[in-house]
């Protein structure tokens, strides 16, 4: 499925240091909107059934070695067919010398033709990663994203509840800031989310009573990070004496973020609670749960509760604002 996002070809050229052999227009005006990357070996054998022409095509040394042994007339026909599908771009890897007839085919059909120094496998992997990230479905939410003990923690809560102040304390305790105030979240795979900060506010934080600070300048380069996976959500809310809060941890809560299920905990906030320490412990506890160890279950066993009576539950927090 074609993504609703797009990347200018000029960015791909710059990021991968590609050499431009031919483009029908300024690369800034040419856009890539499909994450799929295809190694065009099968097509150069003459098989085009099911060929996805909106995918980036890569041709490496193996493909060139194969077509160099073809009859010139057959070779010409297959190259014409490939470029006639008008793929978004064709990239030759391994600094291959591109034959003139291929350059002419690119010009006839208006297909960008590029050259990379990278080996085919490395280029293929890097391009897929870059396109999956650049074209990923995304959403921006008000919150703070921190790396705590190697885990990406998204802190949510209403304005003024203490998200940024907690983030500053986590910074002082040696953890890292990814984004404050606005967090851009991308679904880079069916099971993975990556969060980052908009470039114009990256590393900046707002603290009521102090104003805007630059976390990188104050805490150093090691205290900030460009992006991080979203492994856990911590939802701050004002303490409500009438509400029942989970005290055992037998119910696992999740939020569906862009179709990806993310473990979530709700932390009630009131004076005297050290939220930074609570988040640290929550992260370490979540890492233990990933290994299959659940403290509440072990406690039930120590108390002599029969195993068949120890029931764990899952709850999905409904929130349709997480859809792109």
Secondary structure, 3 states (H helix, E strand, C coil): CCCCCCEEHHHHHHHHCCEEEECCCCHHHCEECCCCEEECHHHHCCCCCCCCCCCEEEECHHHHHHHCCCCHHHHHHHHHHHHHCCCCEEEECCCCCCCHHHHHHHHHHCCEEEECCCCHHHHHHHHHHHHHHHCCEEEEEEEEEEEECCEEEEEECCCCCCHHHHHHHHHHCCCEEEEEEEEEEEEEECCEEEEECCHHHCCEEEECCCEEEEHHHHHCHHHECCEEECCEEEEEEECCCCCCCCCCCCEEEEEEECCEEEEEEEEEECCCCCHHHHHHHHHHHHHHHHCCCCHHHHHHHHCCCCHHHCCCEEEEECCHHHCC
